[in-house]
Amino acid sequence: MVQSTHRLDIGECEVAKTYVDWANGEPDREWQALTLLHRCAPGLAPRPLRRGTAEGRPFVVMSRVPGKPLGDAPLTQAQVAGLGEAMRRIYRSVPRDALDALAERTLGPSQMVARVRAWIGEPRGPVSPFVDQTLVVAAGWLEGHEAWAVAERCRERVFTPADGNLGNFLWDGSRCYAVDFEDSGSSDLAFEVADFVEHVSVWLDAMVTAEALTPYLELTAEERRRFLLCRRLFAVYWLLMLLPGNPAHVRNPEGTLERQANRVVDLMA
């Protein structure tokens, strides 16, 4: 797996993002998202300034937004409210006609289910008996009706950055700003909120809980039912990411894999 698709050059007023991997149209997705949000939710994300190619690599230049990335400590009540408002604007501000013109996000529901199904069947190194048994349970779930339901496309669509990393939200002391849209596109609300709350950057150190965040996002009863199924999918995805030899294993503290297995078990209950 590619661990970094870009290089950032951060100036006083501008940020240049140069893509070292753009196989999935990352520069086009980023530019389209910045342009769309600048029109539909001004002030939420960087302004698109210019784009081009240098030494055979595409780049996008955008304005620099204020603040520091969230994730250094559990969020305060004010930060949770600011994060919830920023996420609500991202998901709710883009009109239907613009959404209809967008491609689906990178690794949308059907692609994610297929990817996790294929990945869980790959050979892996030794793990604890508890993790191994959790993987067996997860593999069974992936073949069941709940996983098939997640893969189905929902009629109600939202715009999404398609990245659950908490560090992609910057806090300036009073409000949140959003950055990083290279995988962006259309999706559905339940899938996107699940992607966020199950991201290891969010739950591992209890930065913010699903219970604290979701009231700001106004999920319907149907979306809340789908939300649980999507959380199960993303929990399994992170279990695989944390296996020895996989990208997240070396980037997280010892014991994270077992904690993730516990999370999968709890969500499957």
N, C-alpha and C positions, 0 to 999 in steps of 0.2 A: 504494500500500500504506500502511496505517496504521502509523506508526512508534512510537506510544505509545498504549496503550489505557487508561492509568490515571494517577492522580496519587497520590503517597505523602506522607503526613504522619507523620513519625517522632517519637514521643515517647520519654520515658525508659523506659517499660515497655510501651507499646502502639504499634502501627502501624496507621494507617487507610489503606485503599486505596480510592480513589474512582475509578470507571470512567467515562472520557470516551467510550468506545466499548464497547458490550456486545452487539453484534449476534450473537455466537456463544455467548451465555449465560455469559460470563466470570464474573460474580459467583456464579452457581449452581455452576459448576465449582470455583471457588476454595473456597467454603464447604464443598461436599461433600468435597473433597480434604482440607482441614484437619480436618474432623470425622472422616473415615475414618482418617487418619494418627494423630490424637490417640488413637483407640481401638486401632489395630493396631500402631503404631510410636511409642509415646509418647516425647516428648523429641526427636524427629527434626526436627520442623517447628513453626511457631508454633501456639499453641492458638487455636481459634476463640473469640472473645469475644462479638461481636454483629454484626448486620447491619441494614441499613435503607436509606432513601432520603433524600437531602438535595438540595433545589433541583432535583428531577427526576432526579438521578443516583444510582445504587445504590452502596453502600459496604459494605466488610467491615472489621471491626476485629479484630485478632489480637494476641497477645502478641509482644513483641520478643525475638528470639533473640539470643544473644551472638555475637561474632566479627565478622570483616571479610571481605568478598567475596574469594574466590580470583581469581587472574588478574593480579596485579601482577608476578609473577615465576614462573618455572618451579617446579613443585611439588617439595617435598622428599619424601623417601621416606615420612616420617610423614604428610604431607599426602595423598600418593597412597593410602596405606593407609586414612586417614580418609575420603577421598572414595569409595574403593571400598566401604567398609563402609556409608556412607550410601546409596549407590546400590543396593547389595544389599538393604538394608532397604526402600527405596522399592519396588523391584521385587518382592520376595519376601514382604513381610509381610501383604499384603491377601489374605484367604481367597477361595476360588473363588466362594462364593455372593455375596460382595460385588462381585467383579469382574463376575459375570454381570449385575448390576443397573446397571452403569456404561455410559454411552454411550462410544463410541470417542472417543479423543482428537481434538482439532482437527488437521486434516490428517494423518489416519492413512494407512496404506500405500496404499490404493486412491486416496484423494483426492490424496495427494502425487504419485503417479505421473501422474495425470491433469493436475494443475496444472503440473508441470514439462513434460510433453508439450506442453500448450497454450502455455506461456510461451516455450519455445525456438523456437516457430514465429512469434513476434511480430516485427515490424520492429525493427531495432536500428541504432544509430549505428556509425561506423567503429571497428574494433578492429585489432590487429596480425594479420598473416597467421597466426601461430601460434595465437592465440586463436580466430580464425575457423575454422581447420582443426579445432581441438579441439571447437568447437561442432558442426561437421559430424559428427565421430565420435560425440559425445554424442547427437545427434539420431538417428543410426542405432541406437545402443544402446537408446534409449528405445522404439524400435519392435520390438525383439527379444524373445526368449523370457525373458531374464533380468529385464527390467523388468516383463513380465507376471507373472513369478513373485513379484516383490516386492509387486505389487498384491494378490495373493491373501491372504485372511485366514488367519492361523495358528490352529490349535486351542488351543494353549497361550497363555494371556493373562497379562499383568502389569499392575499399576497404573503409570502414568507421569505425571510433571509435564508432559511434552511440550514441553520447552524445553531445548536443549542448551547454553545459555549458562553458562559456567563461573562467572560472577559470581553465579549463583543458589545457589551453595554458600558458606556462611560458615564460616570456620575460627577457633576460639577458642584455638588453641594446643595442643589435644589431640584435638579431634573436629570433625566437620563437621555443619552444620545445613543444611536445604534450605528455600528460599522460592520463591514465585511459581508458582502452580498454576492460573492462569486458563485454560489450554488443556488441562488434565489430563483423564484418562480411561483407558480400557483400550487396550492395544496388545500387541505381542509384543516379547520381549527383544532379539532381534537388531536390529530396526528402531530401538529406543530407544537402544541403545548406539552404533549407527552415527550416529544423530542427534547424539549427544554428541561422539564423537571427531572427526567431520567439521565440527563447528561452528568457525567461523573464530576464535572466542575461545579455543579449545582448541589447535588445531594450529599456528596462524600463528607464534607465538613459542615453540613446543615446550613448552607448559605441562605437558602429560602425553601420553604416547604410548599408542596402543591396546595395544601389547604390554605396557606396564607396568600398565595398568588392568584389562584383561579377565580376568586370572586371579582377581581378586576377585569376578567376576560369574558364574563357573562356567557358561559357555555349553556346551551339548552340541555334539557333532559336527555335527548337523543345523543347529543355530543358528549355528555358526561359518561354515558354507557360506552361509547366508542373510545373515549379517553382512557378508560381502564384497560381495554384491549390493546390500545396503542402503547400504553406504558409497559405492558408485559412484553411486547415486541422489542421496545428499546432497551428494556432491562436485559433481555437475552442478548441483544446486540452488544451491550457493554460487557456482559459476561465473556463473550467471545473476544472482544477487544483486549480484555485484561488477561487472557491466557498467556502462559509463557511463550515468547517468540512473537507475540502480536504487538501492535503499536503502542497500546496504553500500558502494557505491563511494566516497562521500565520507568515510565513517567509518573507512577503513582506509588504511594507508600506500601511497604510490606503489609500484607493482610488485606489489601483492597479487594483482591480476587475473592476471598472468602466472604467479605462483607457484601460484595456484589451477588454472590450466590445466595446469601441470606435474603437479599432484596428480591431476587427472582422468586424464591420460595414464598415470601410474604405476599407478593403481588399475584401469585398463582392461586393463593388460598381462597 
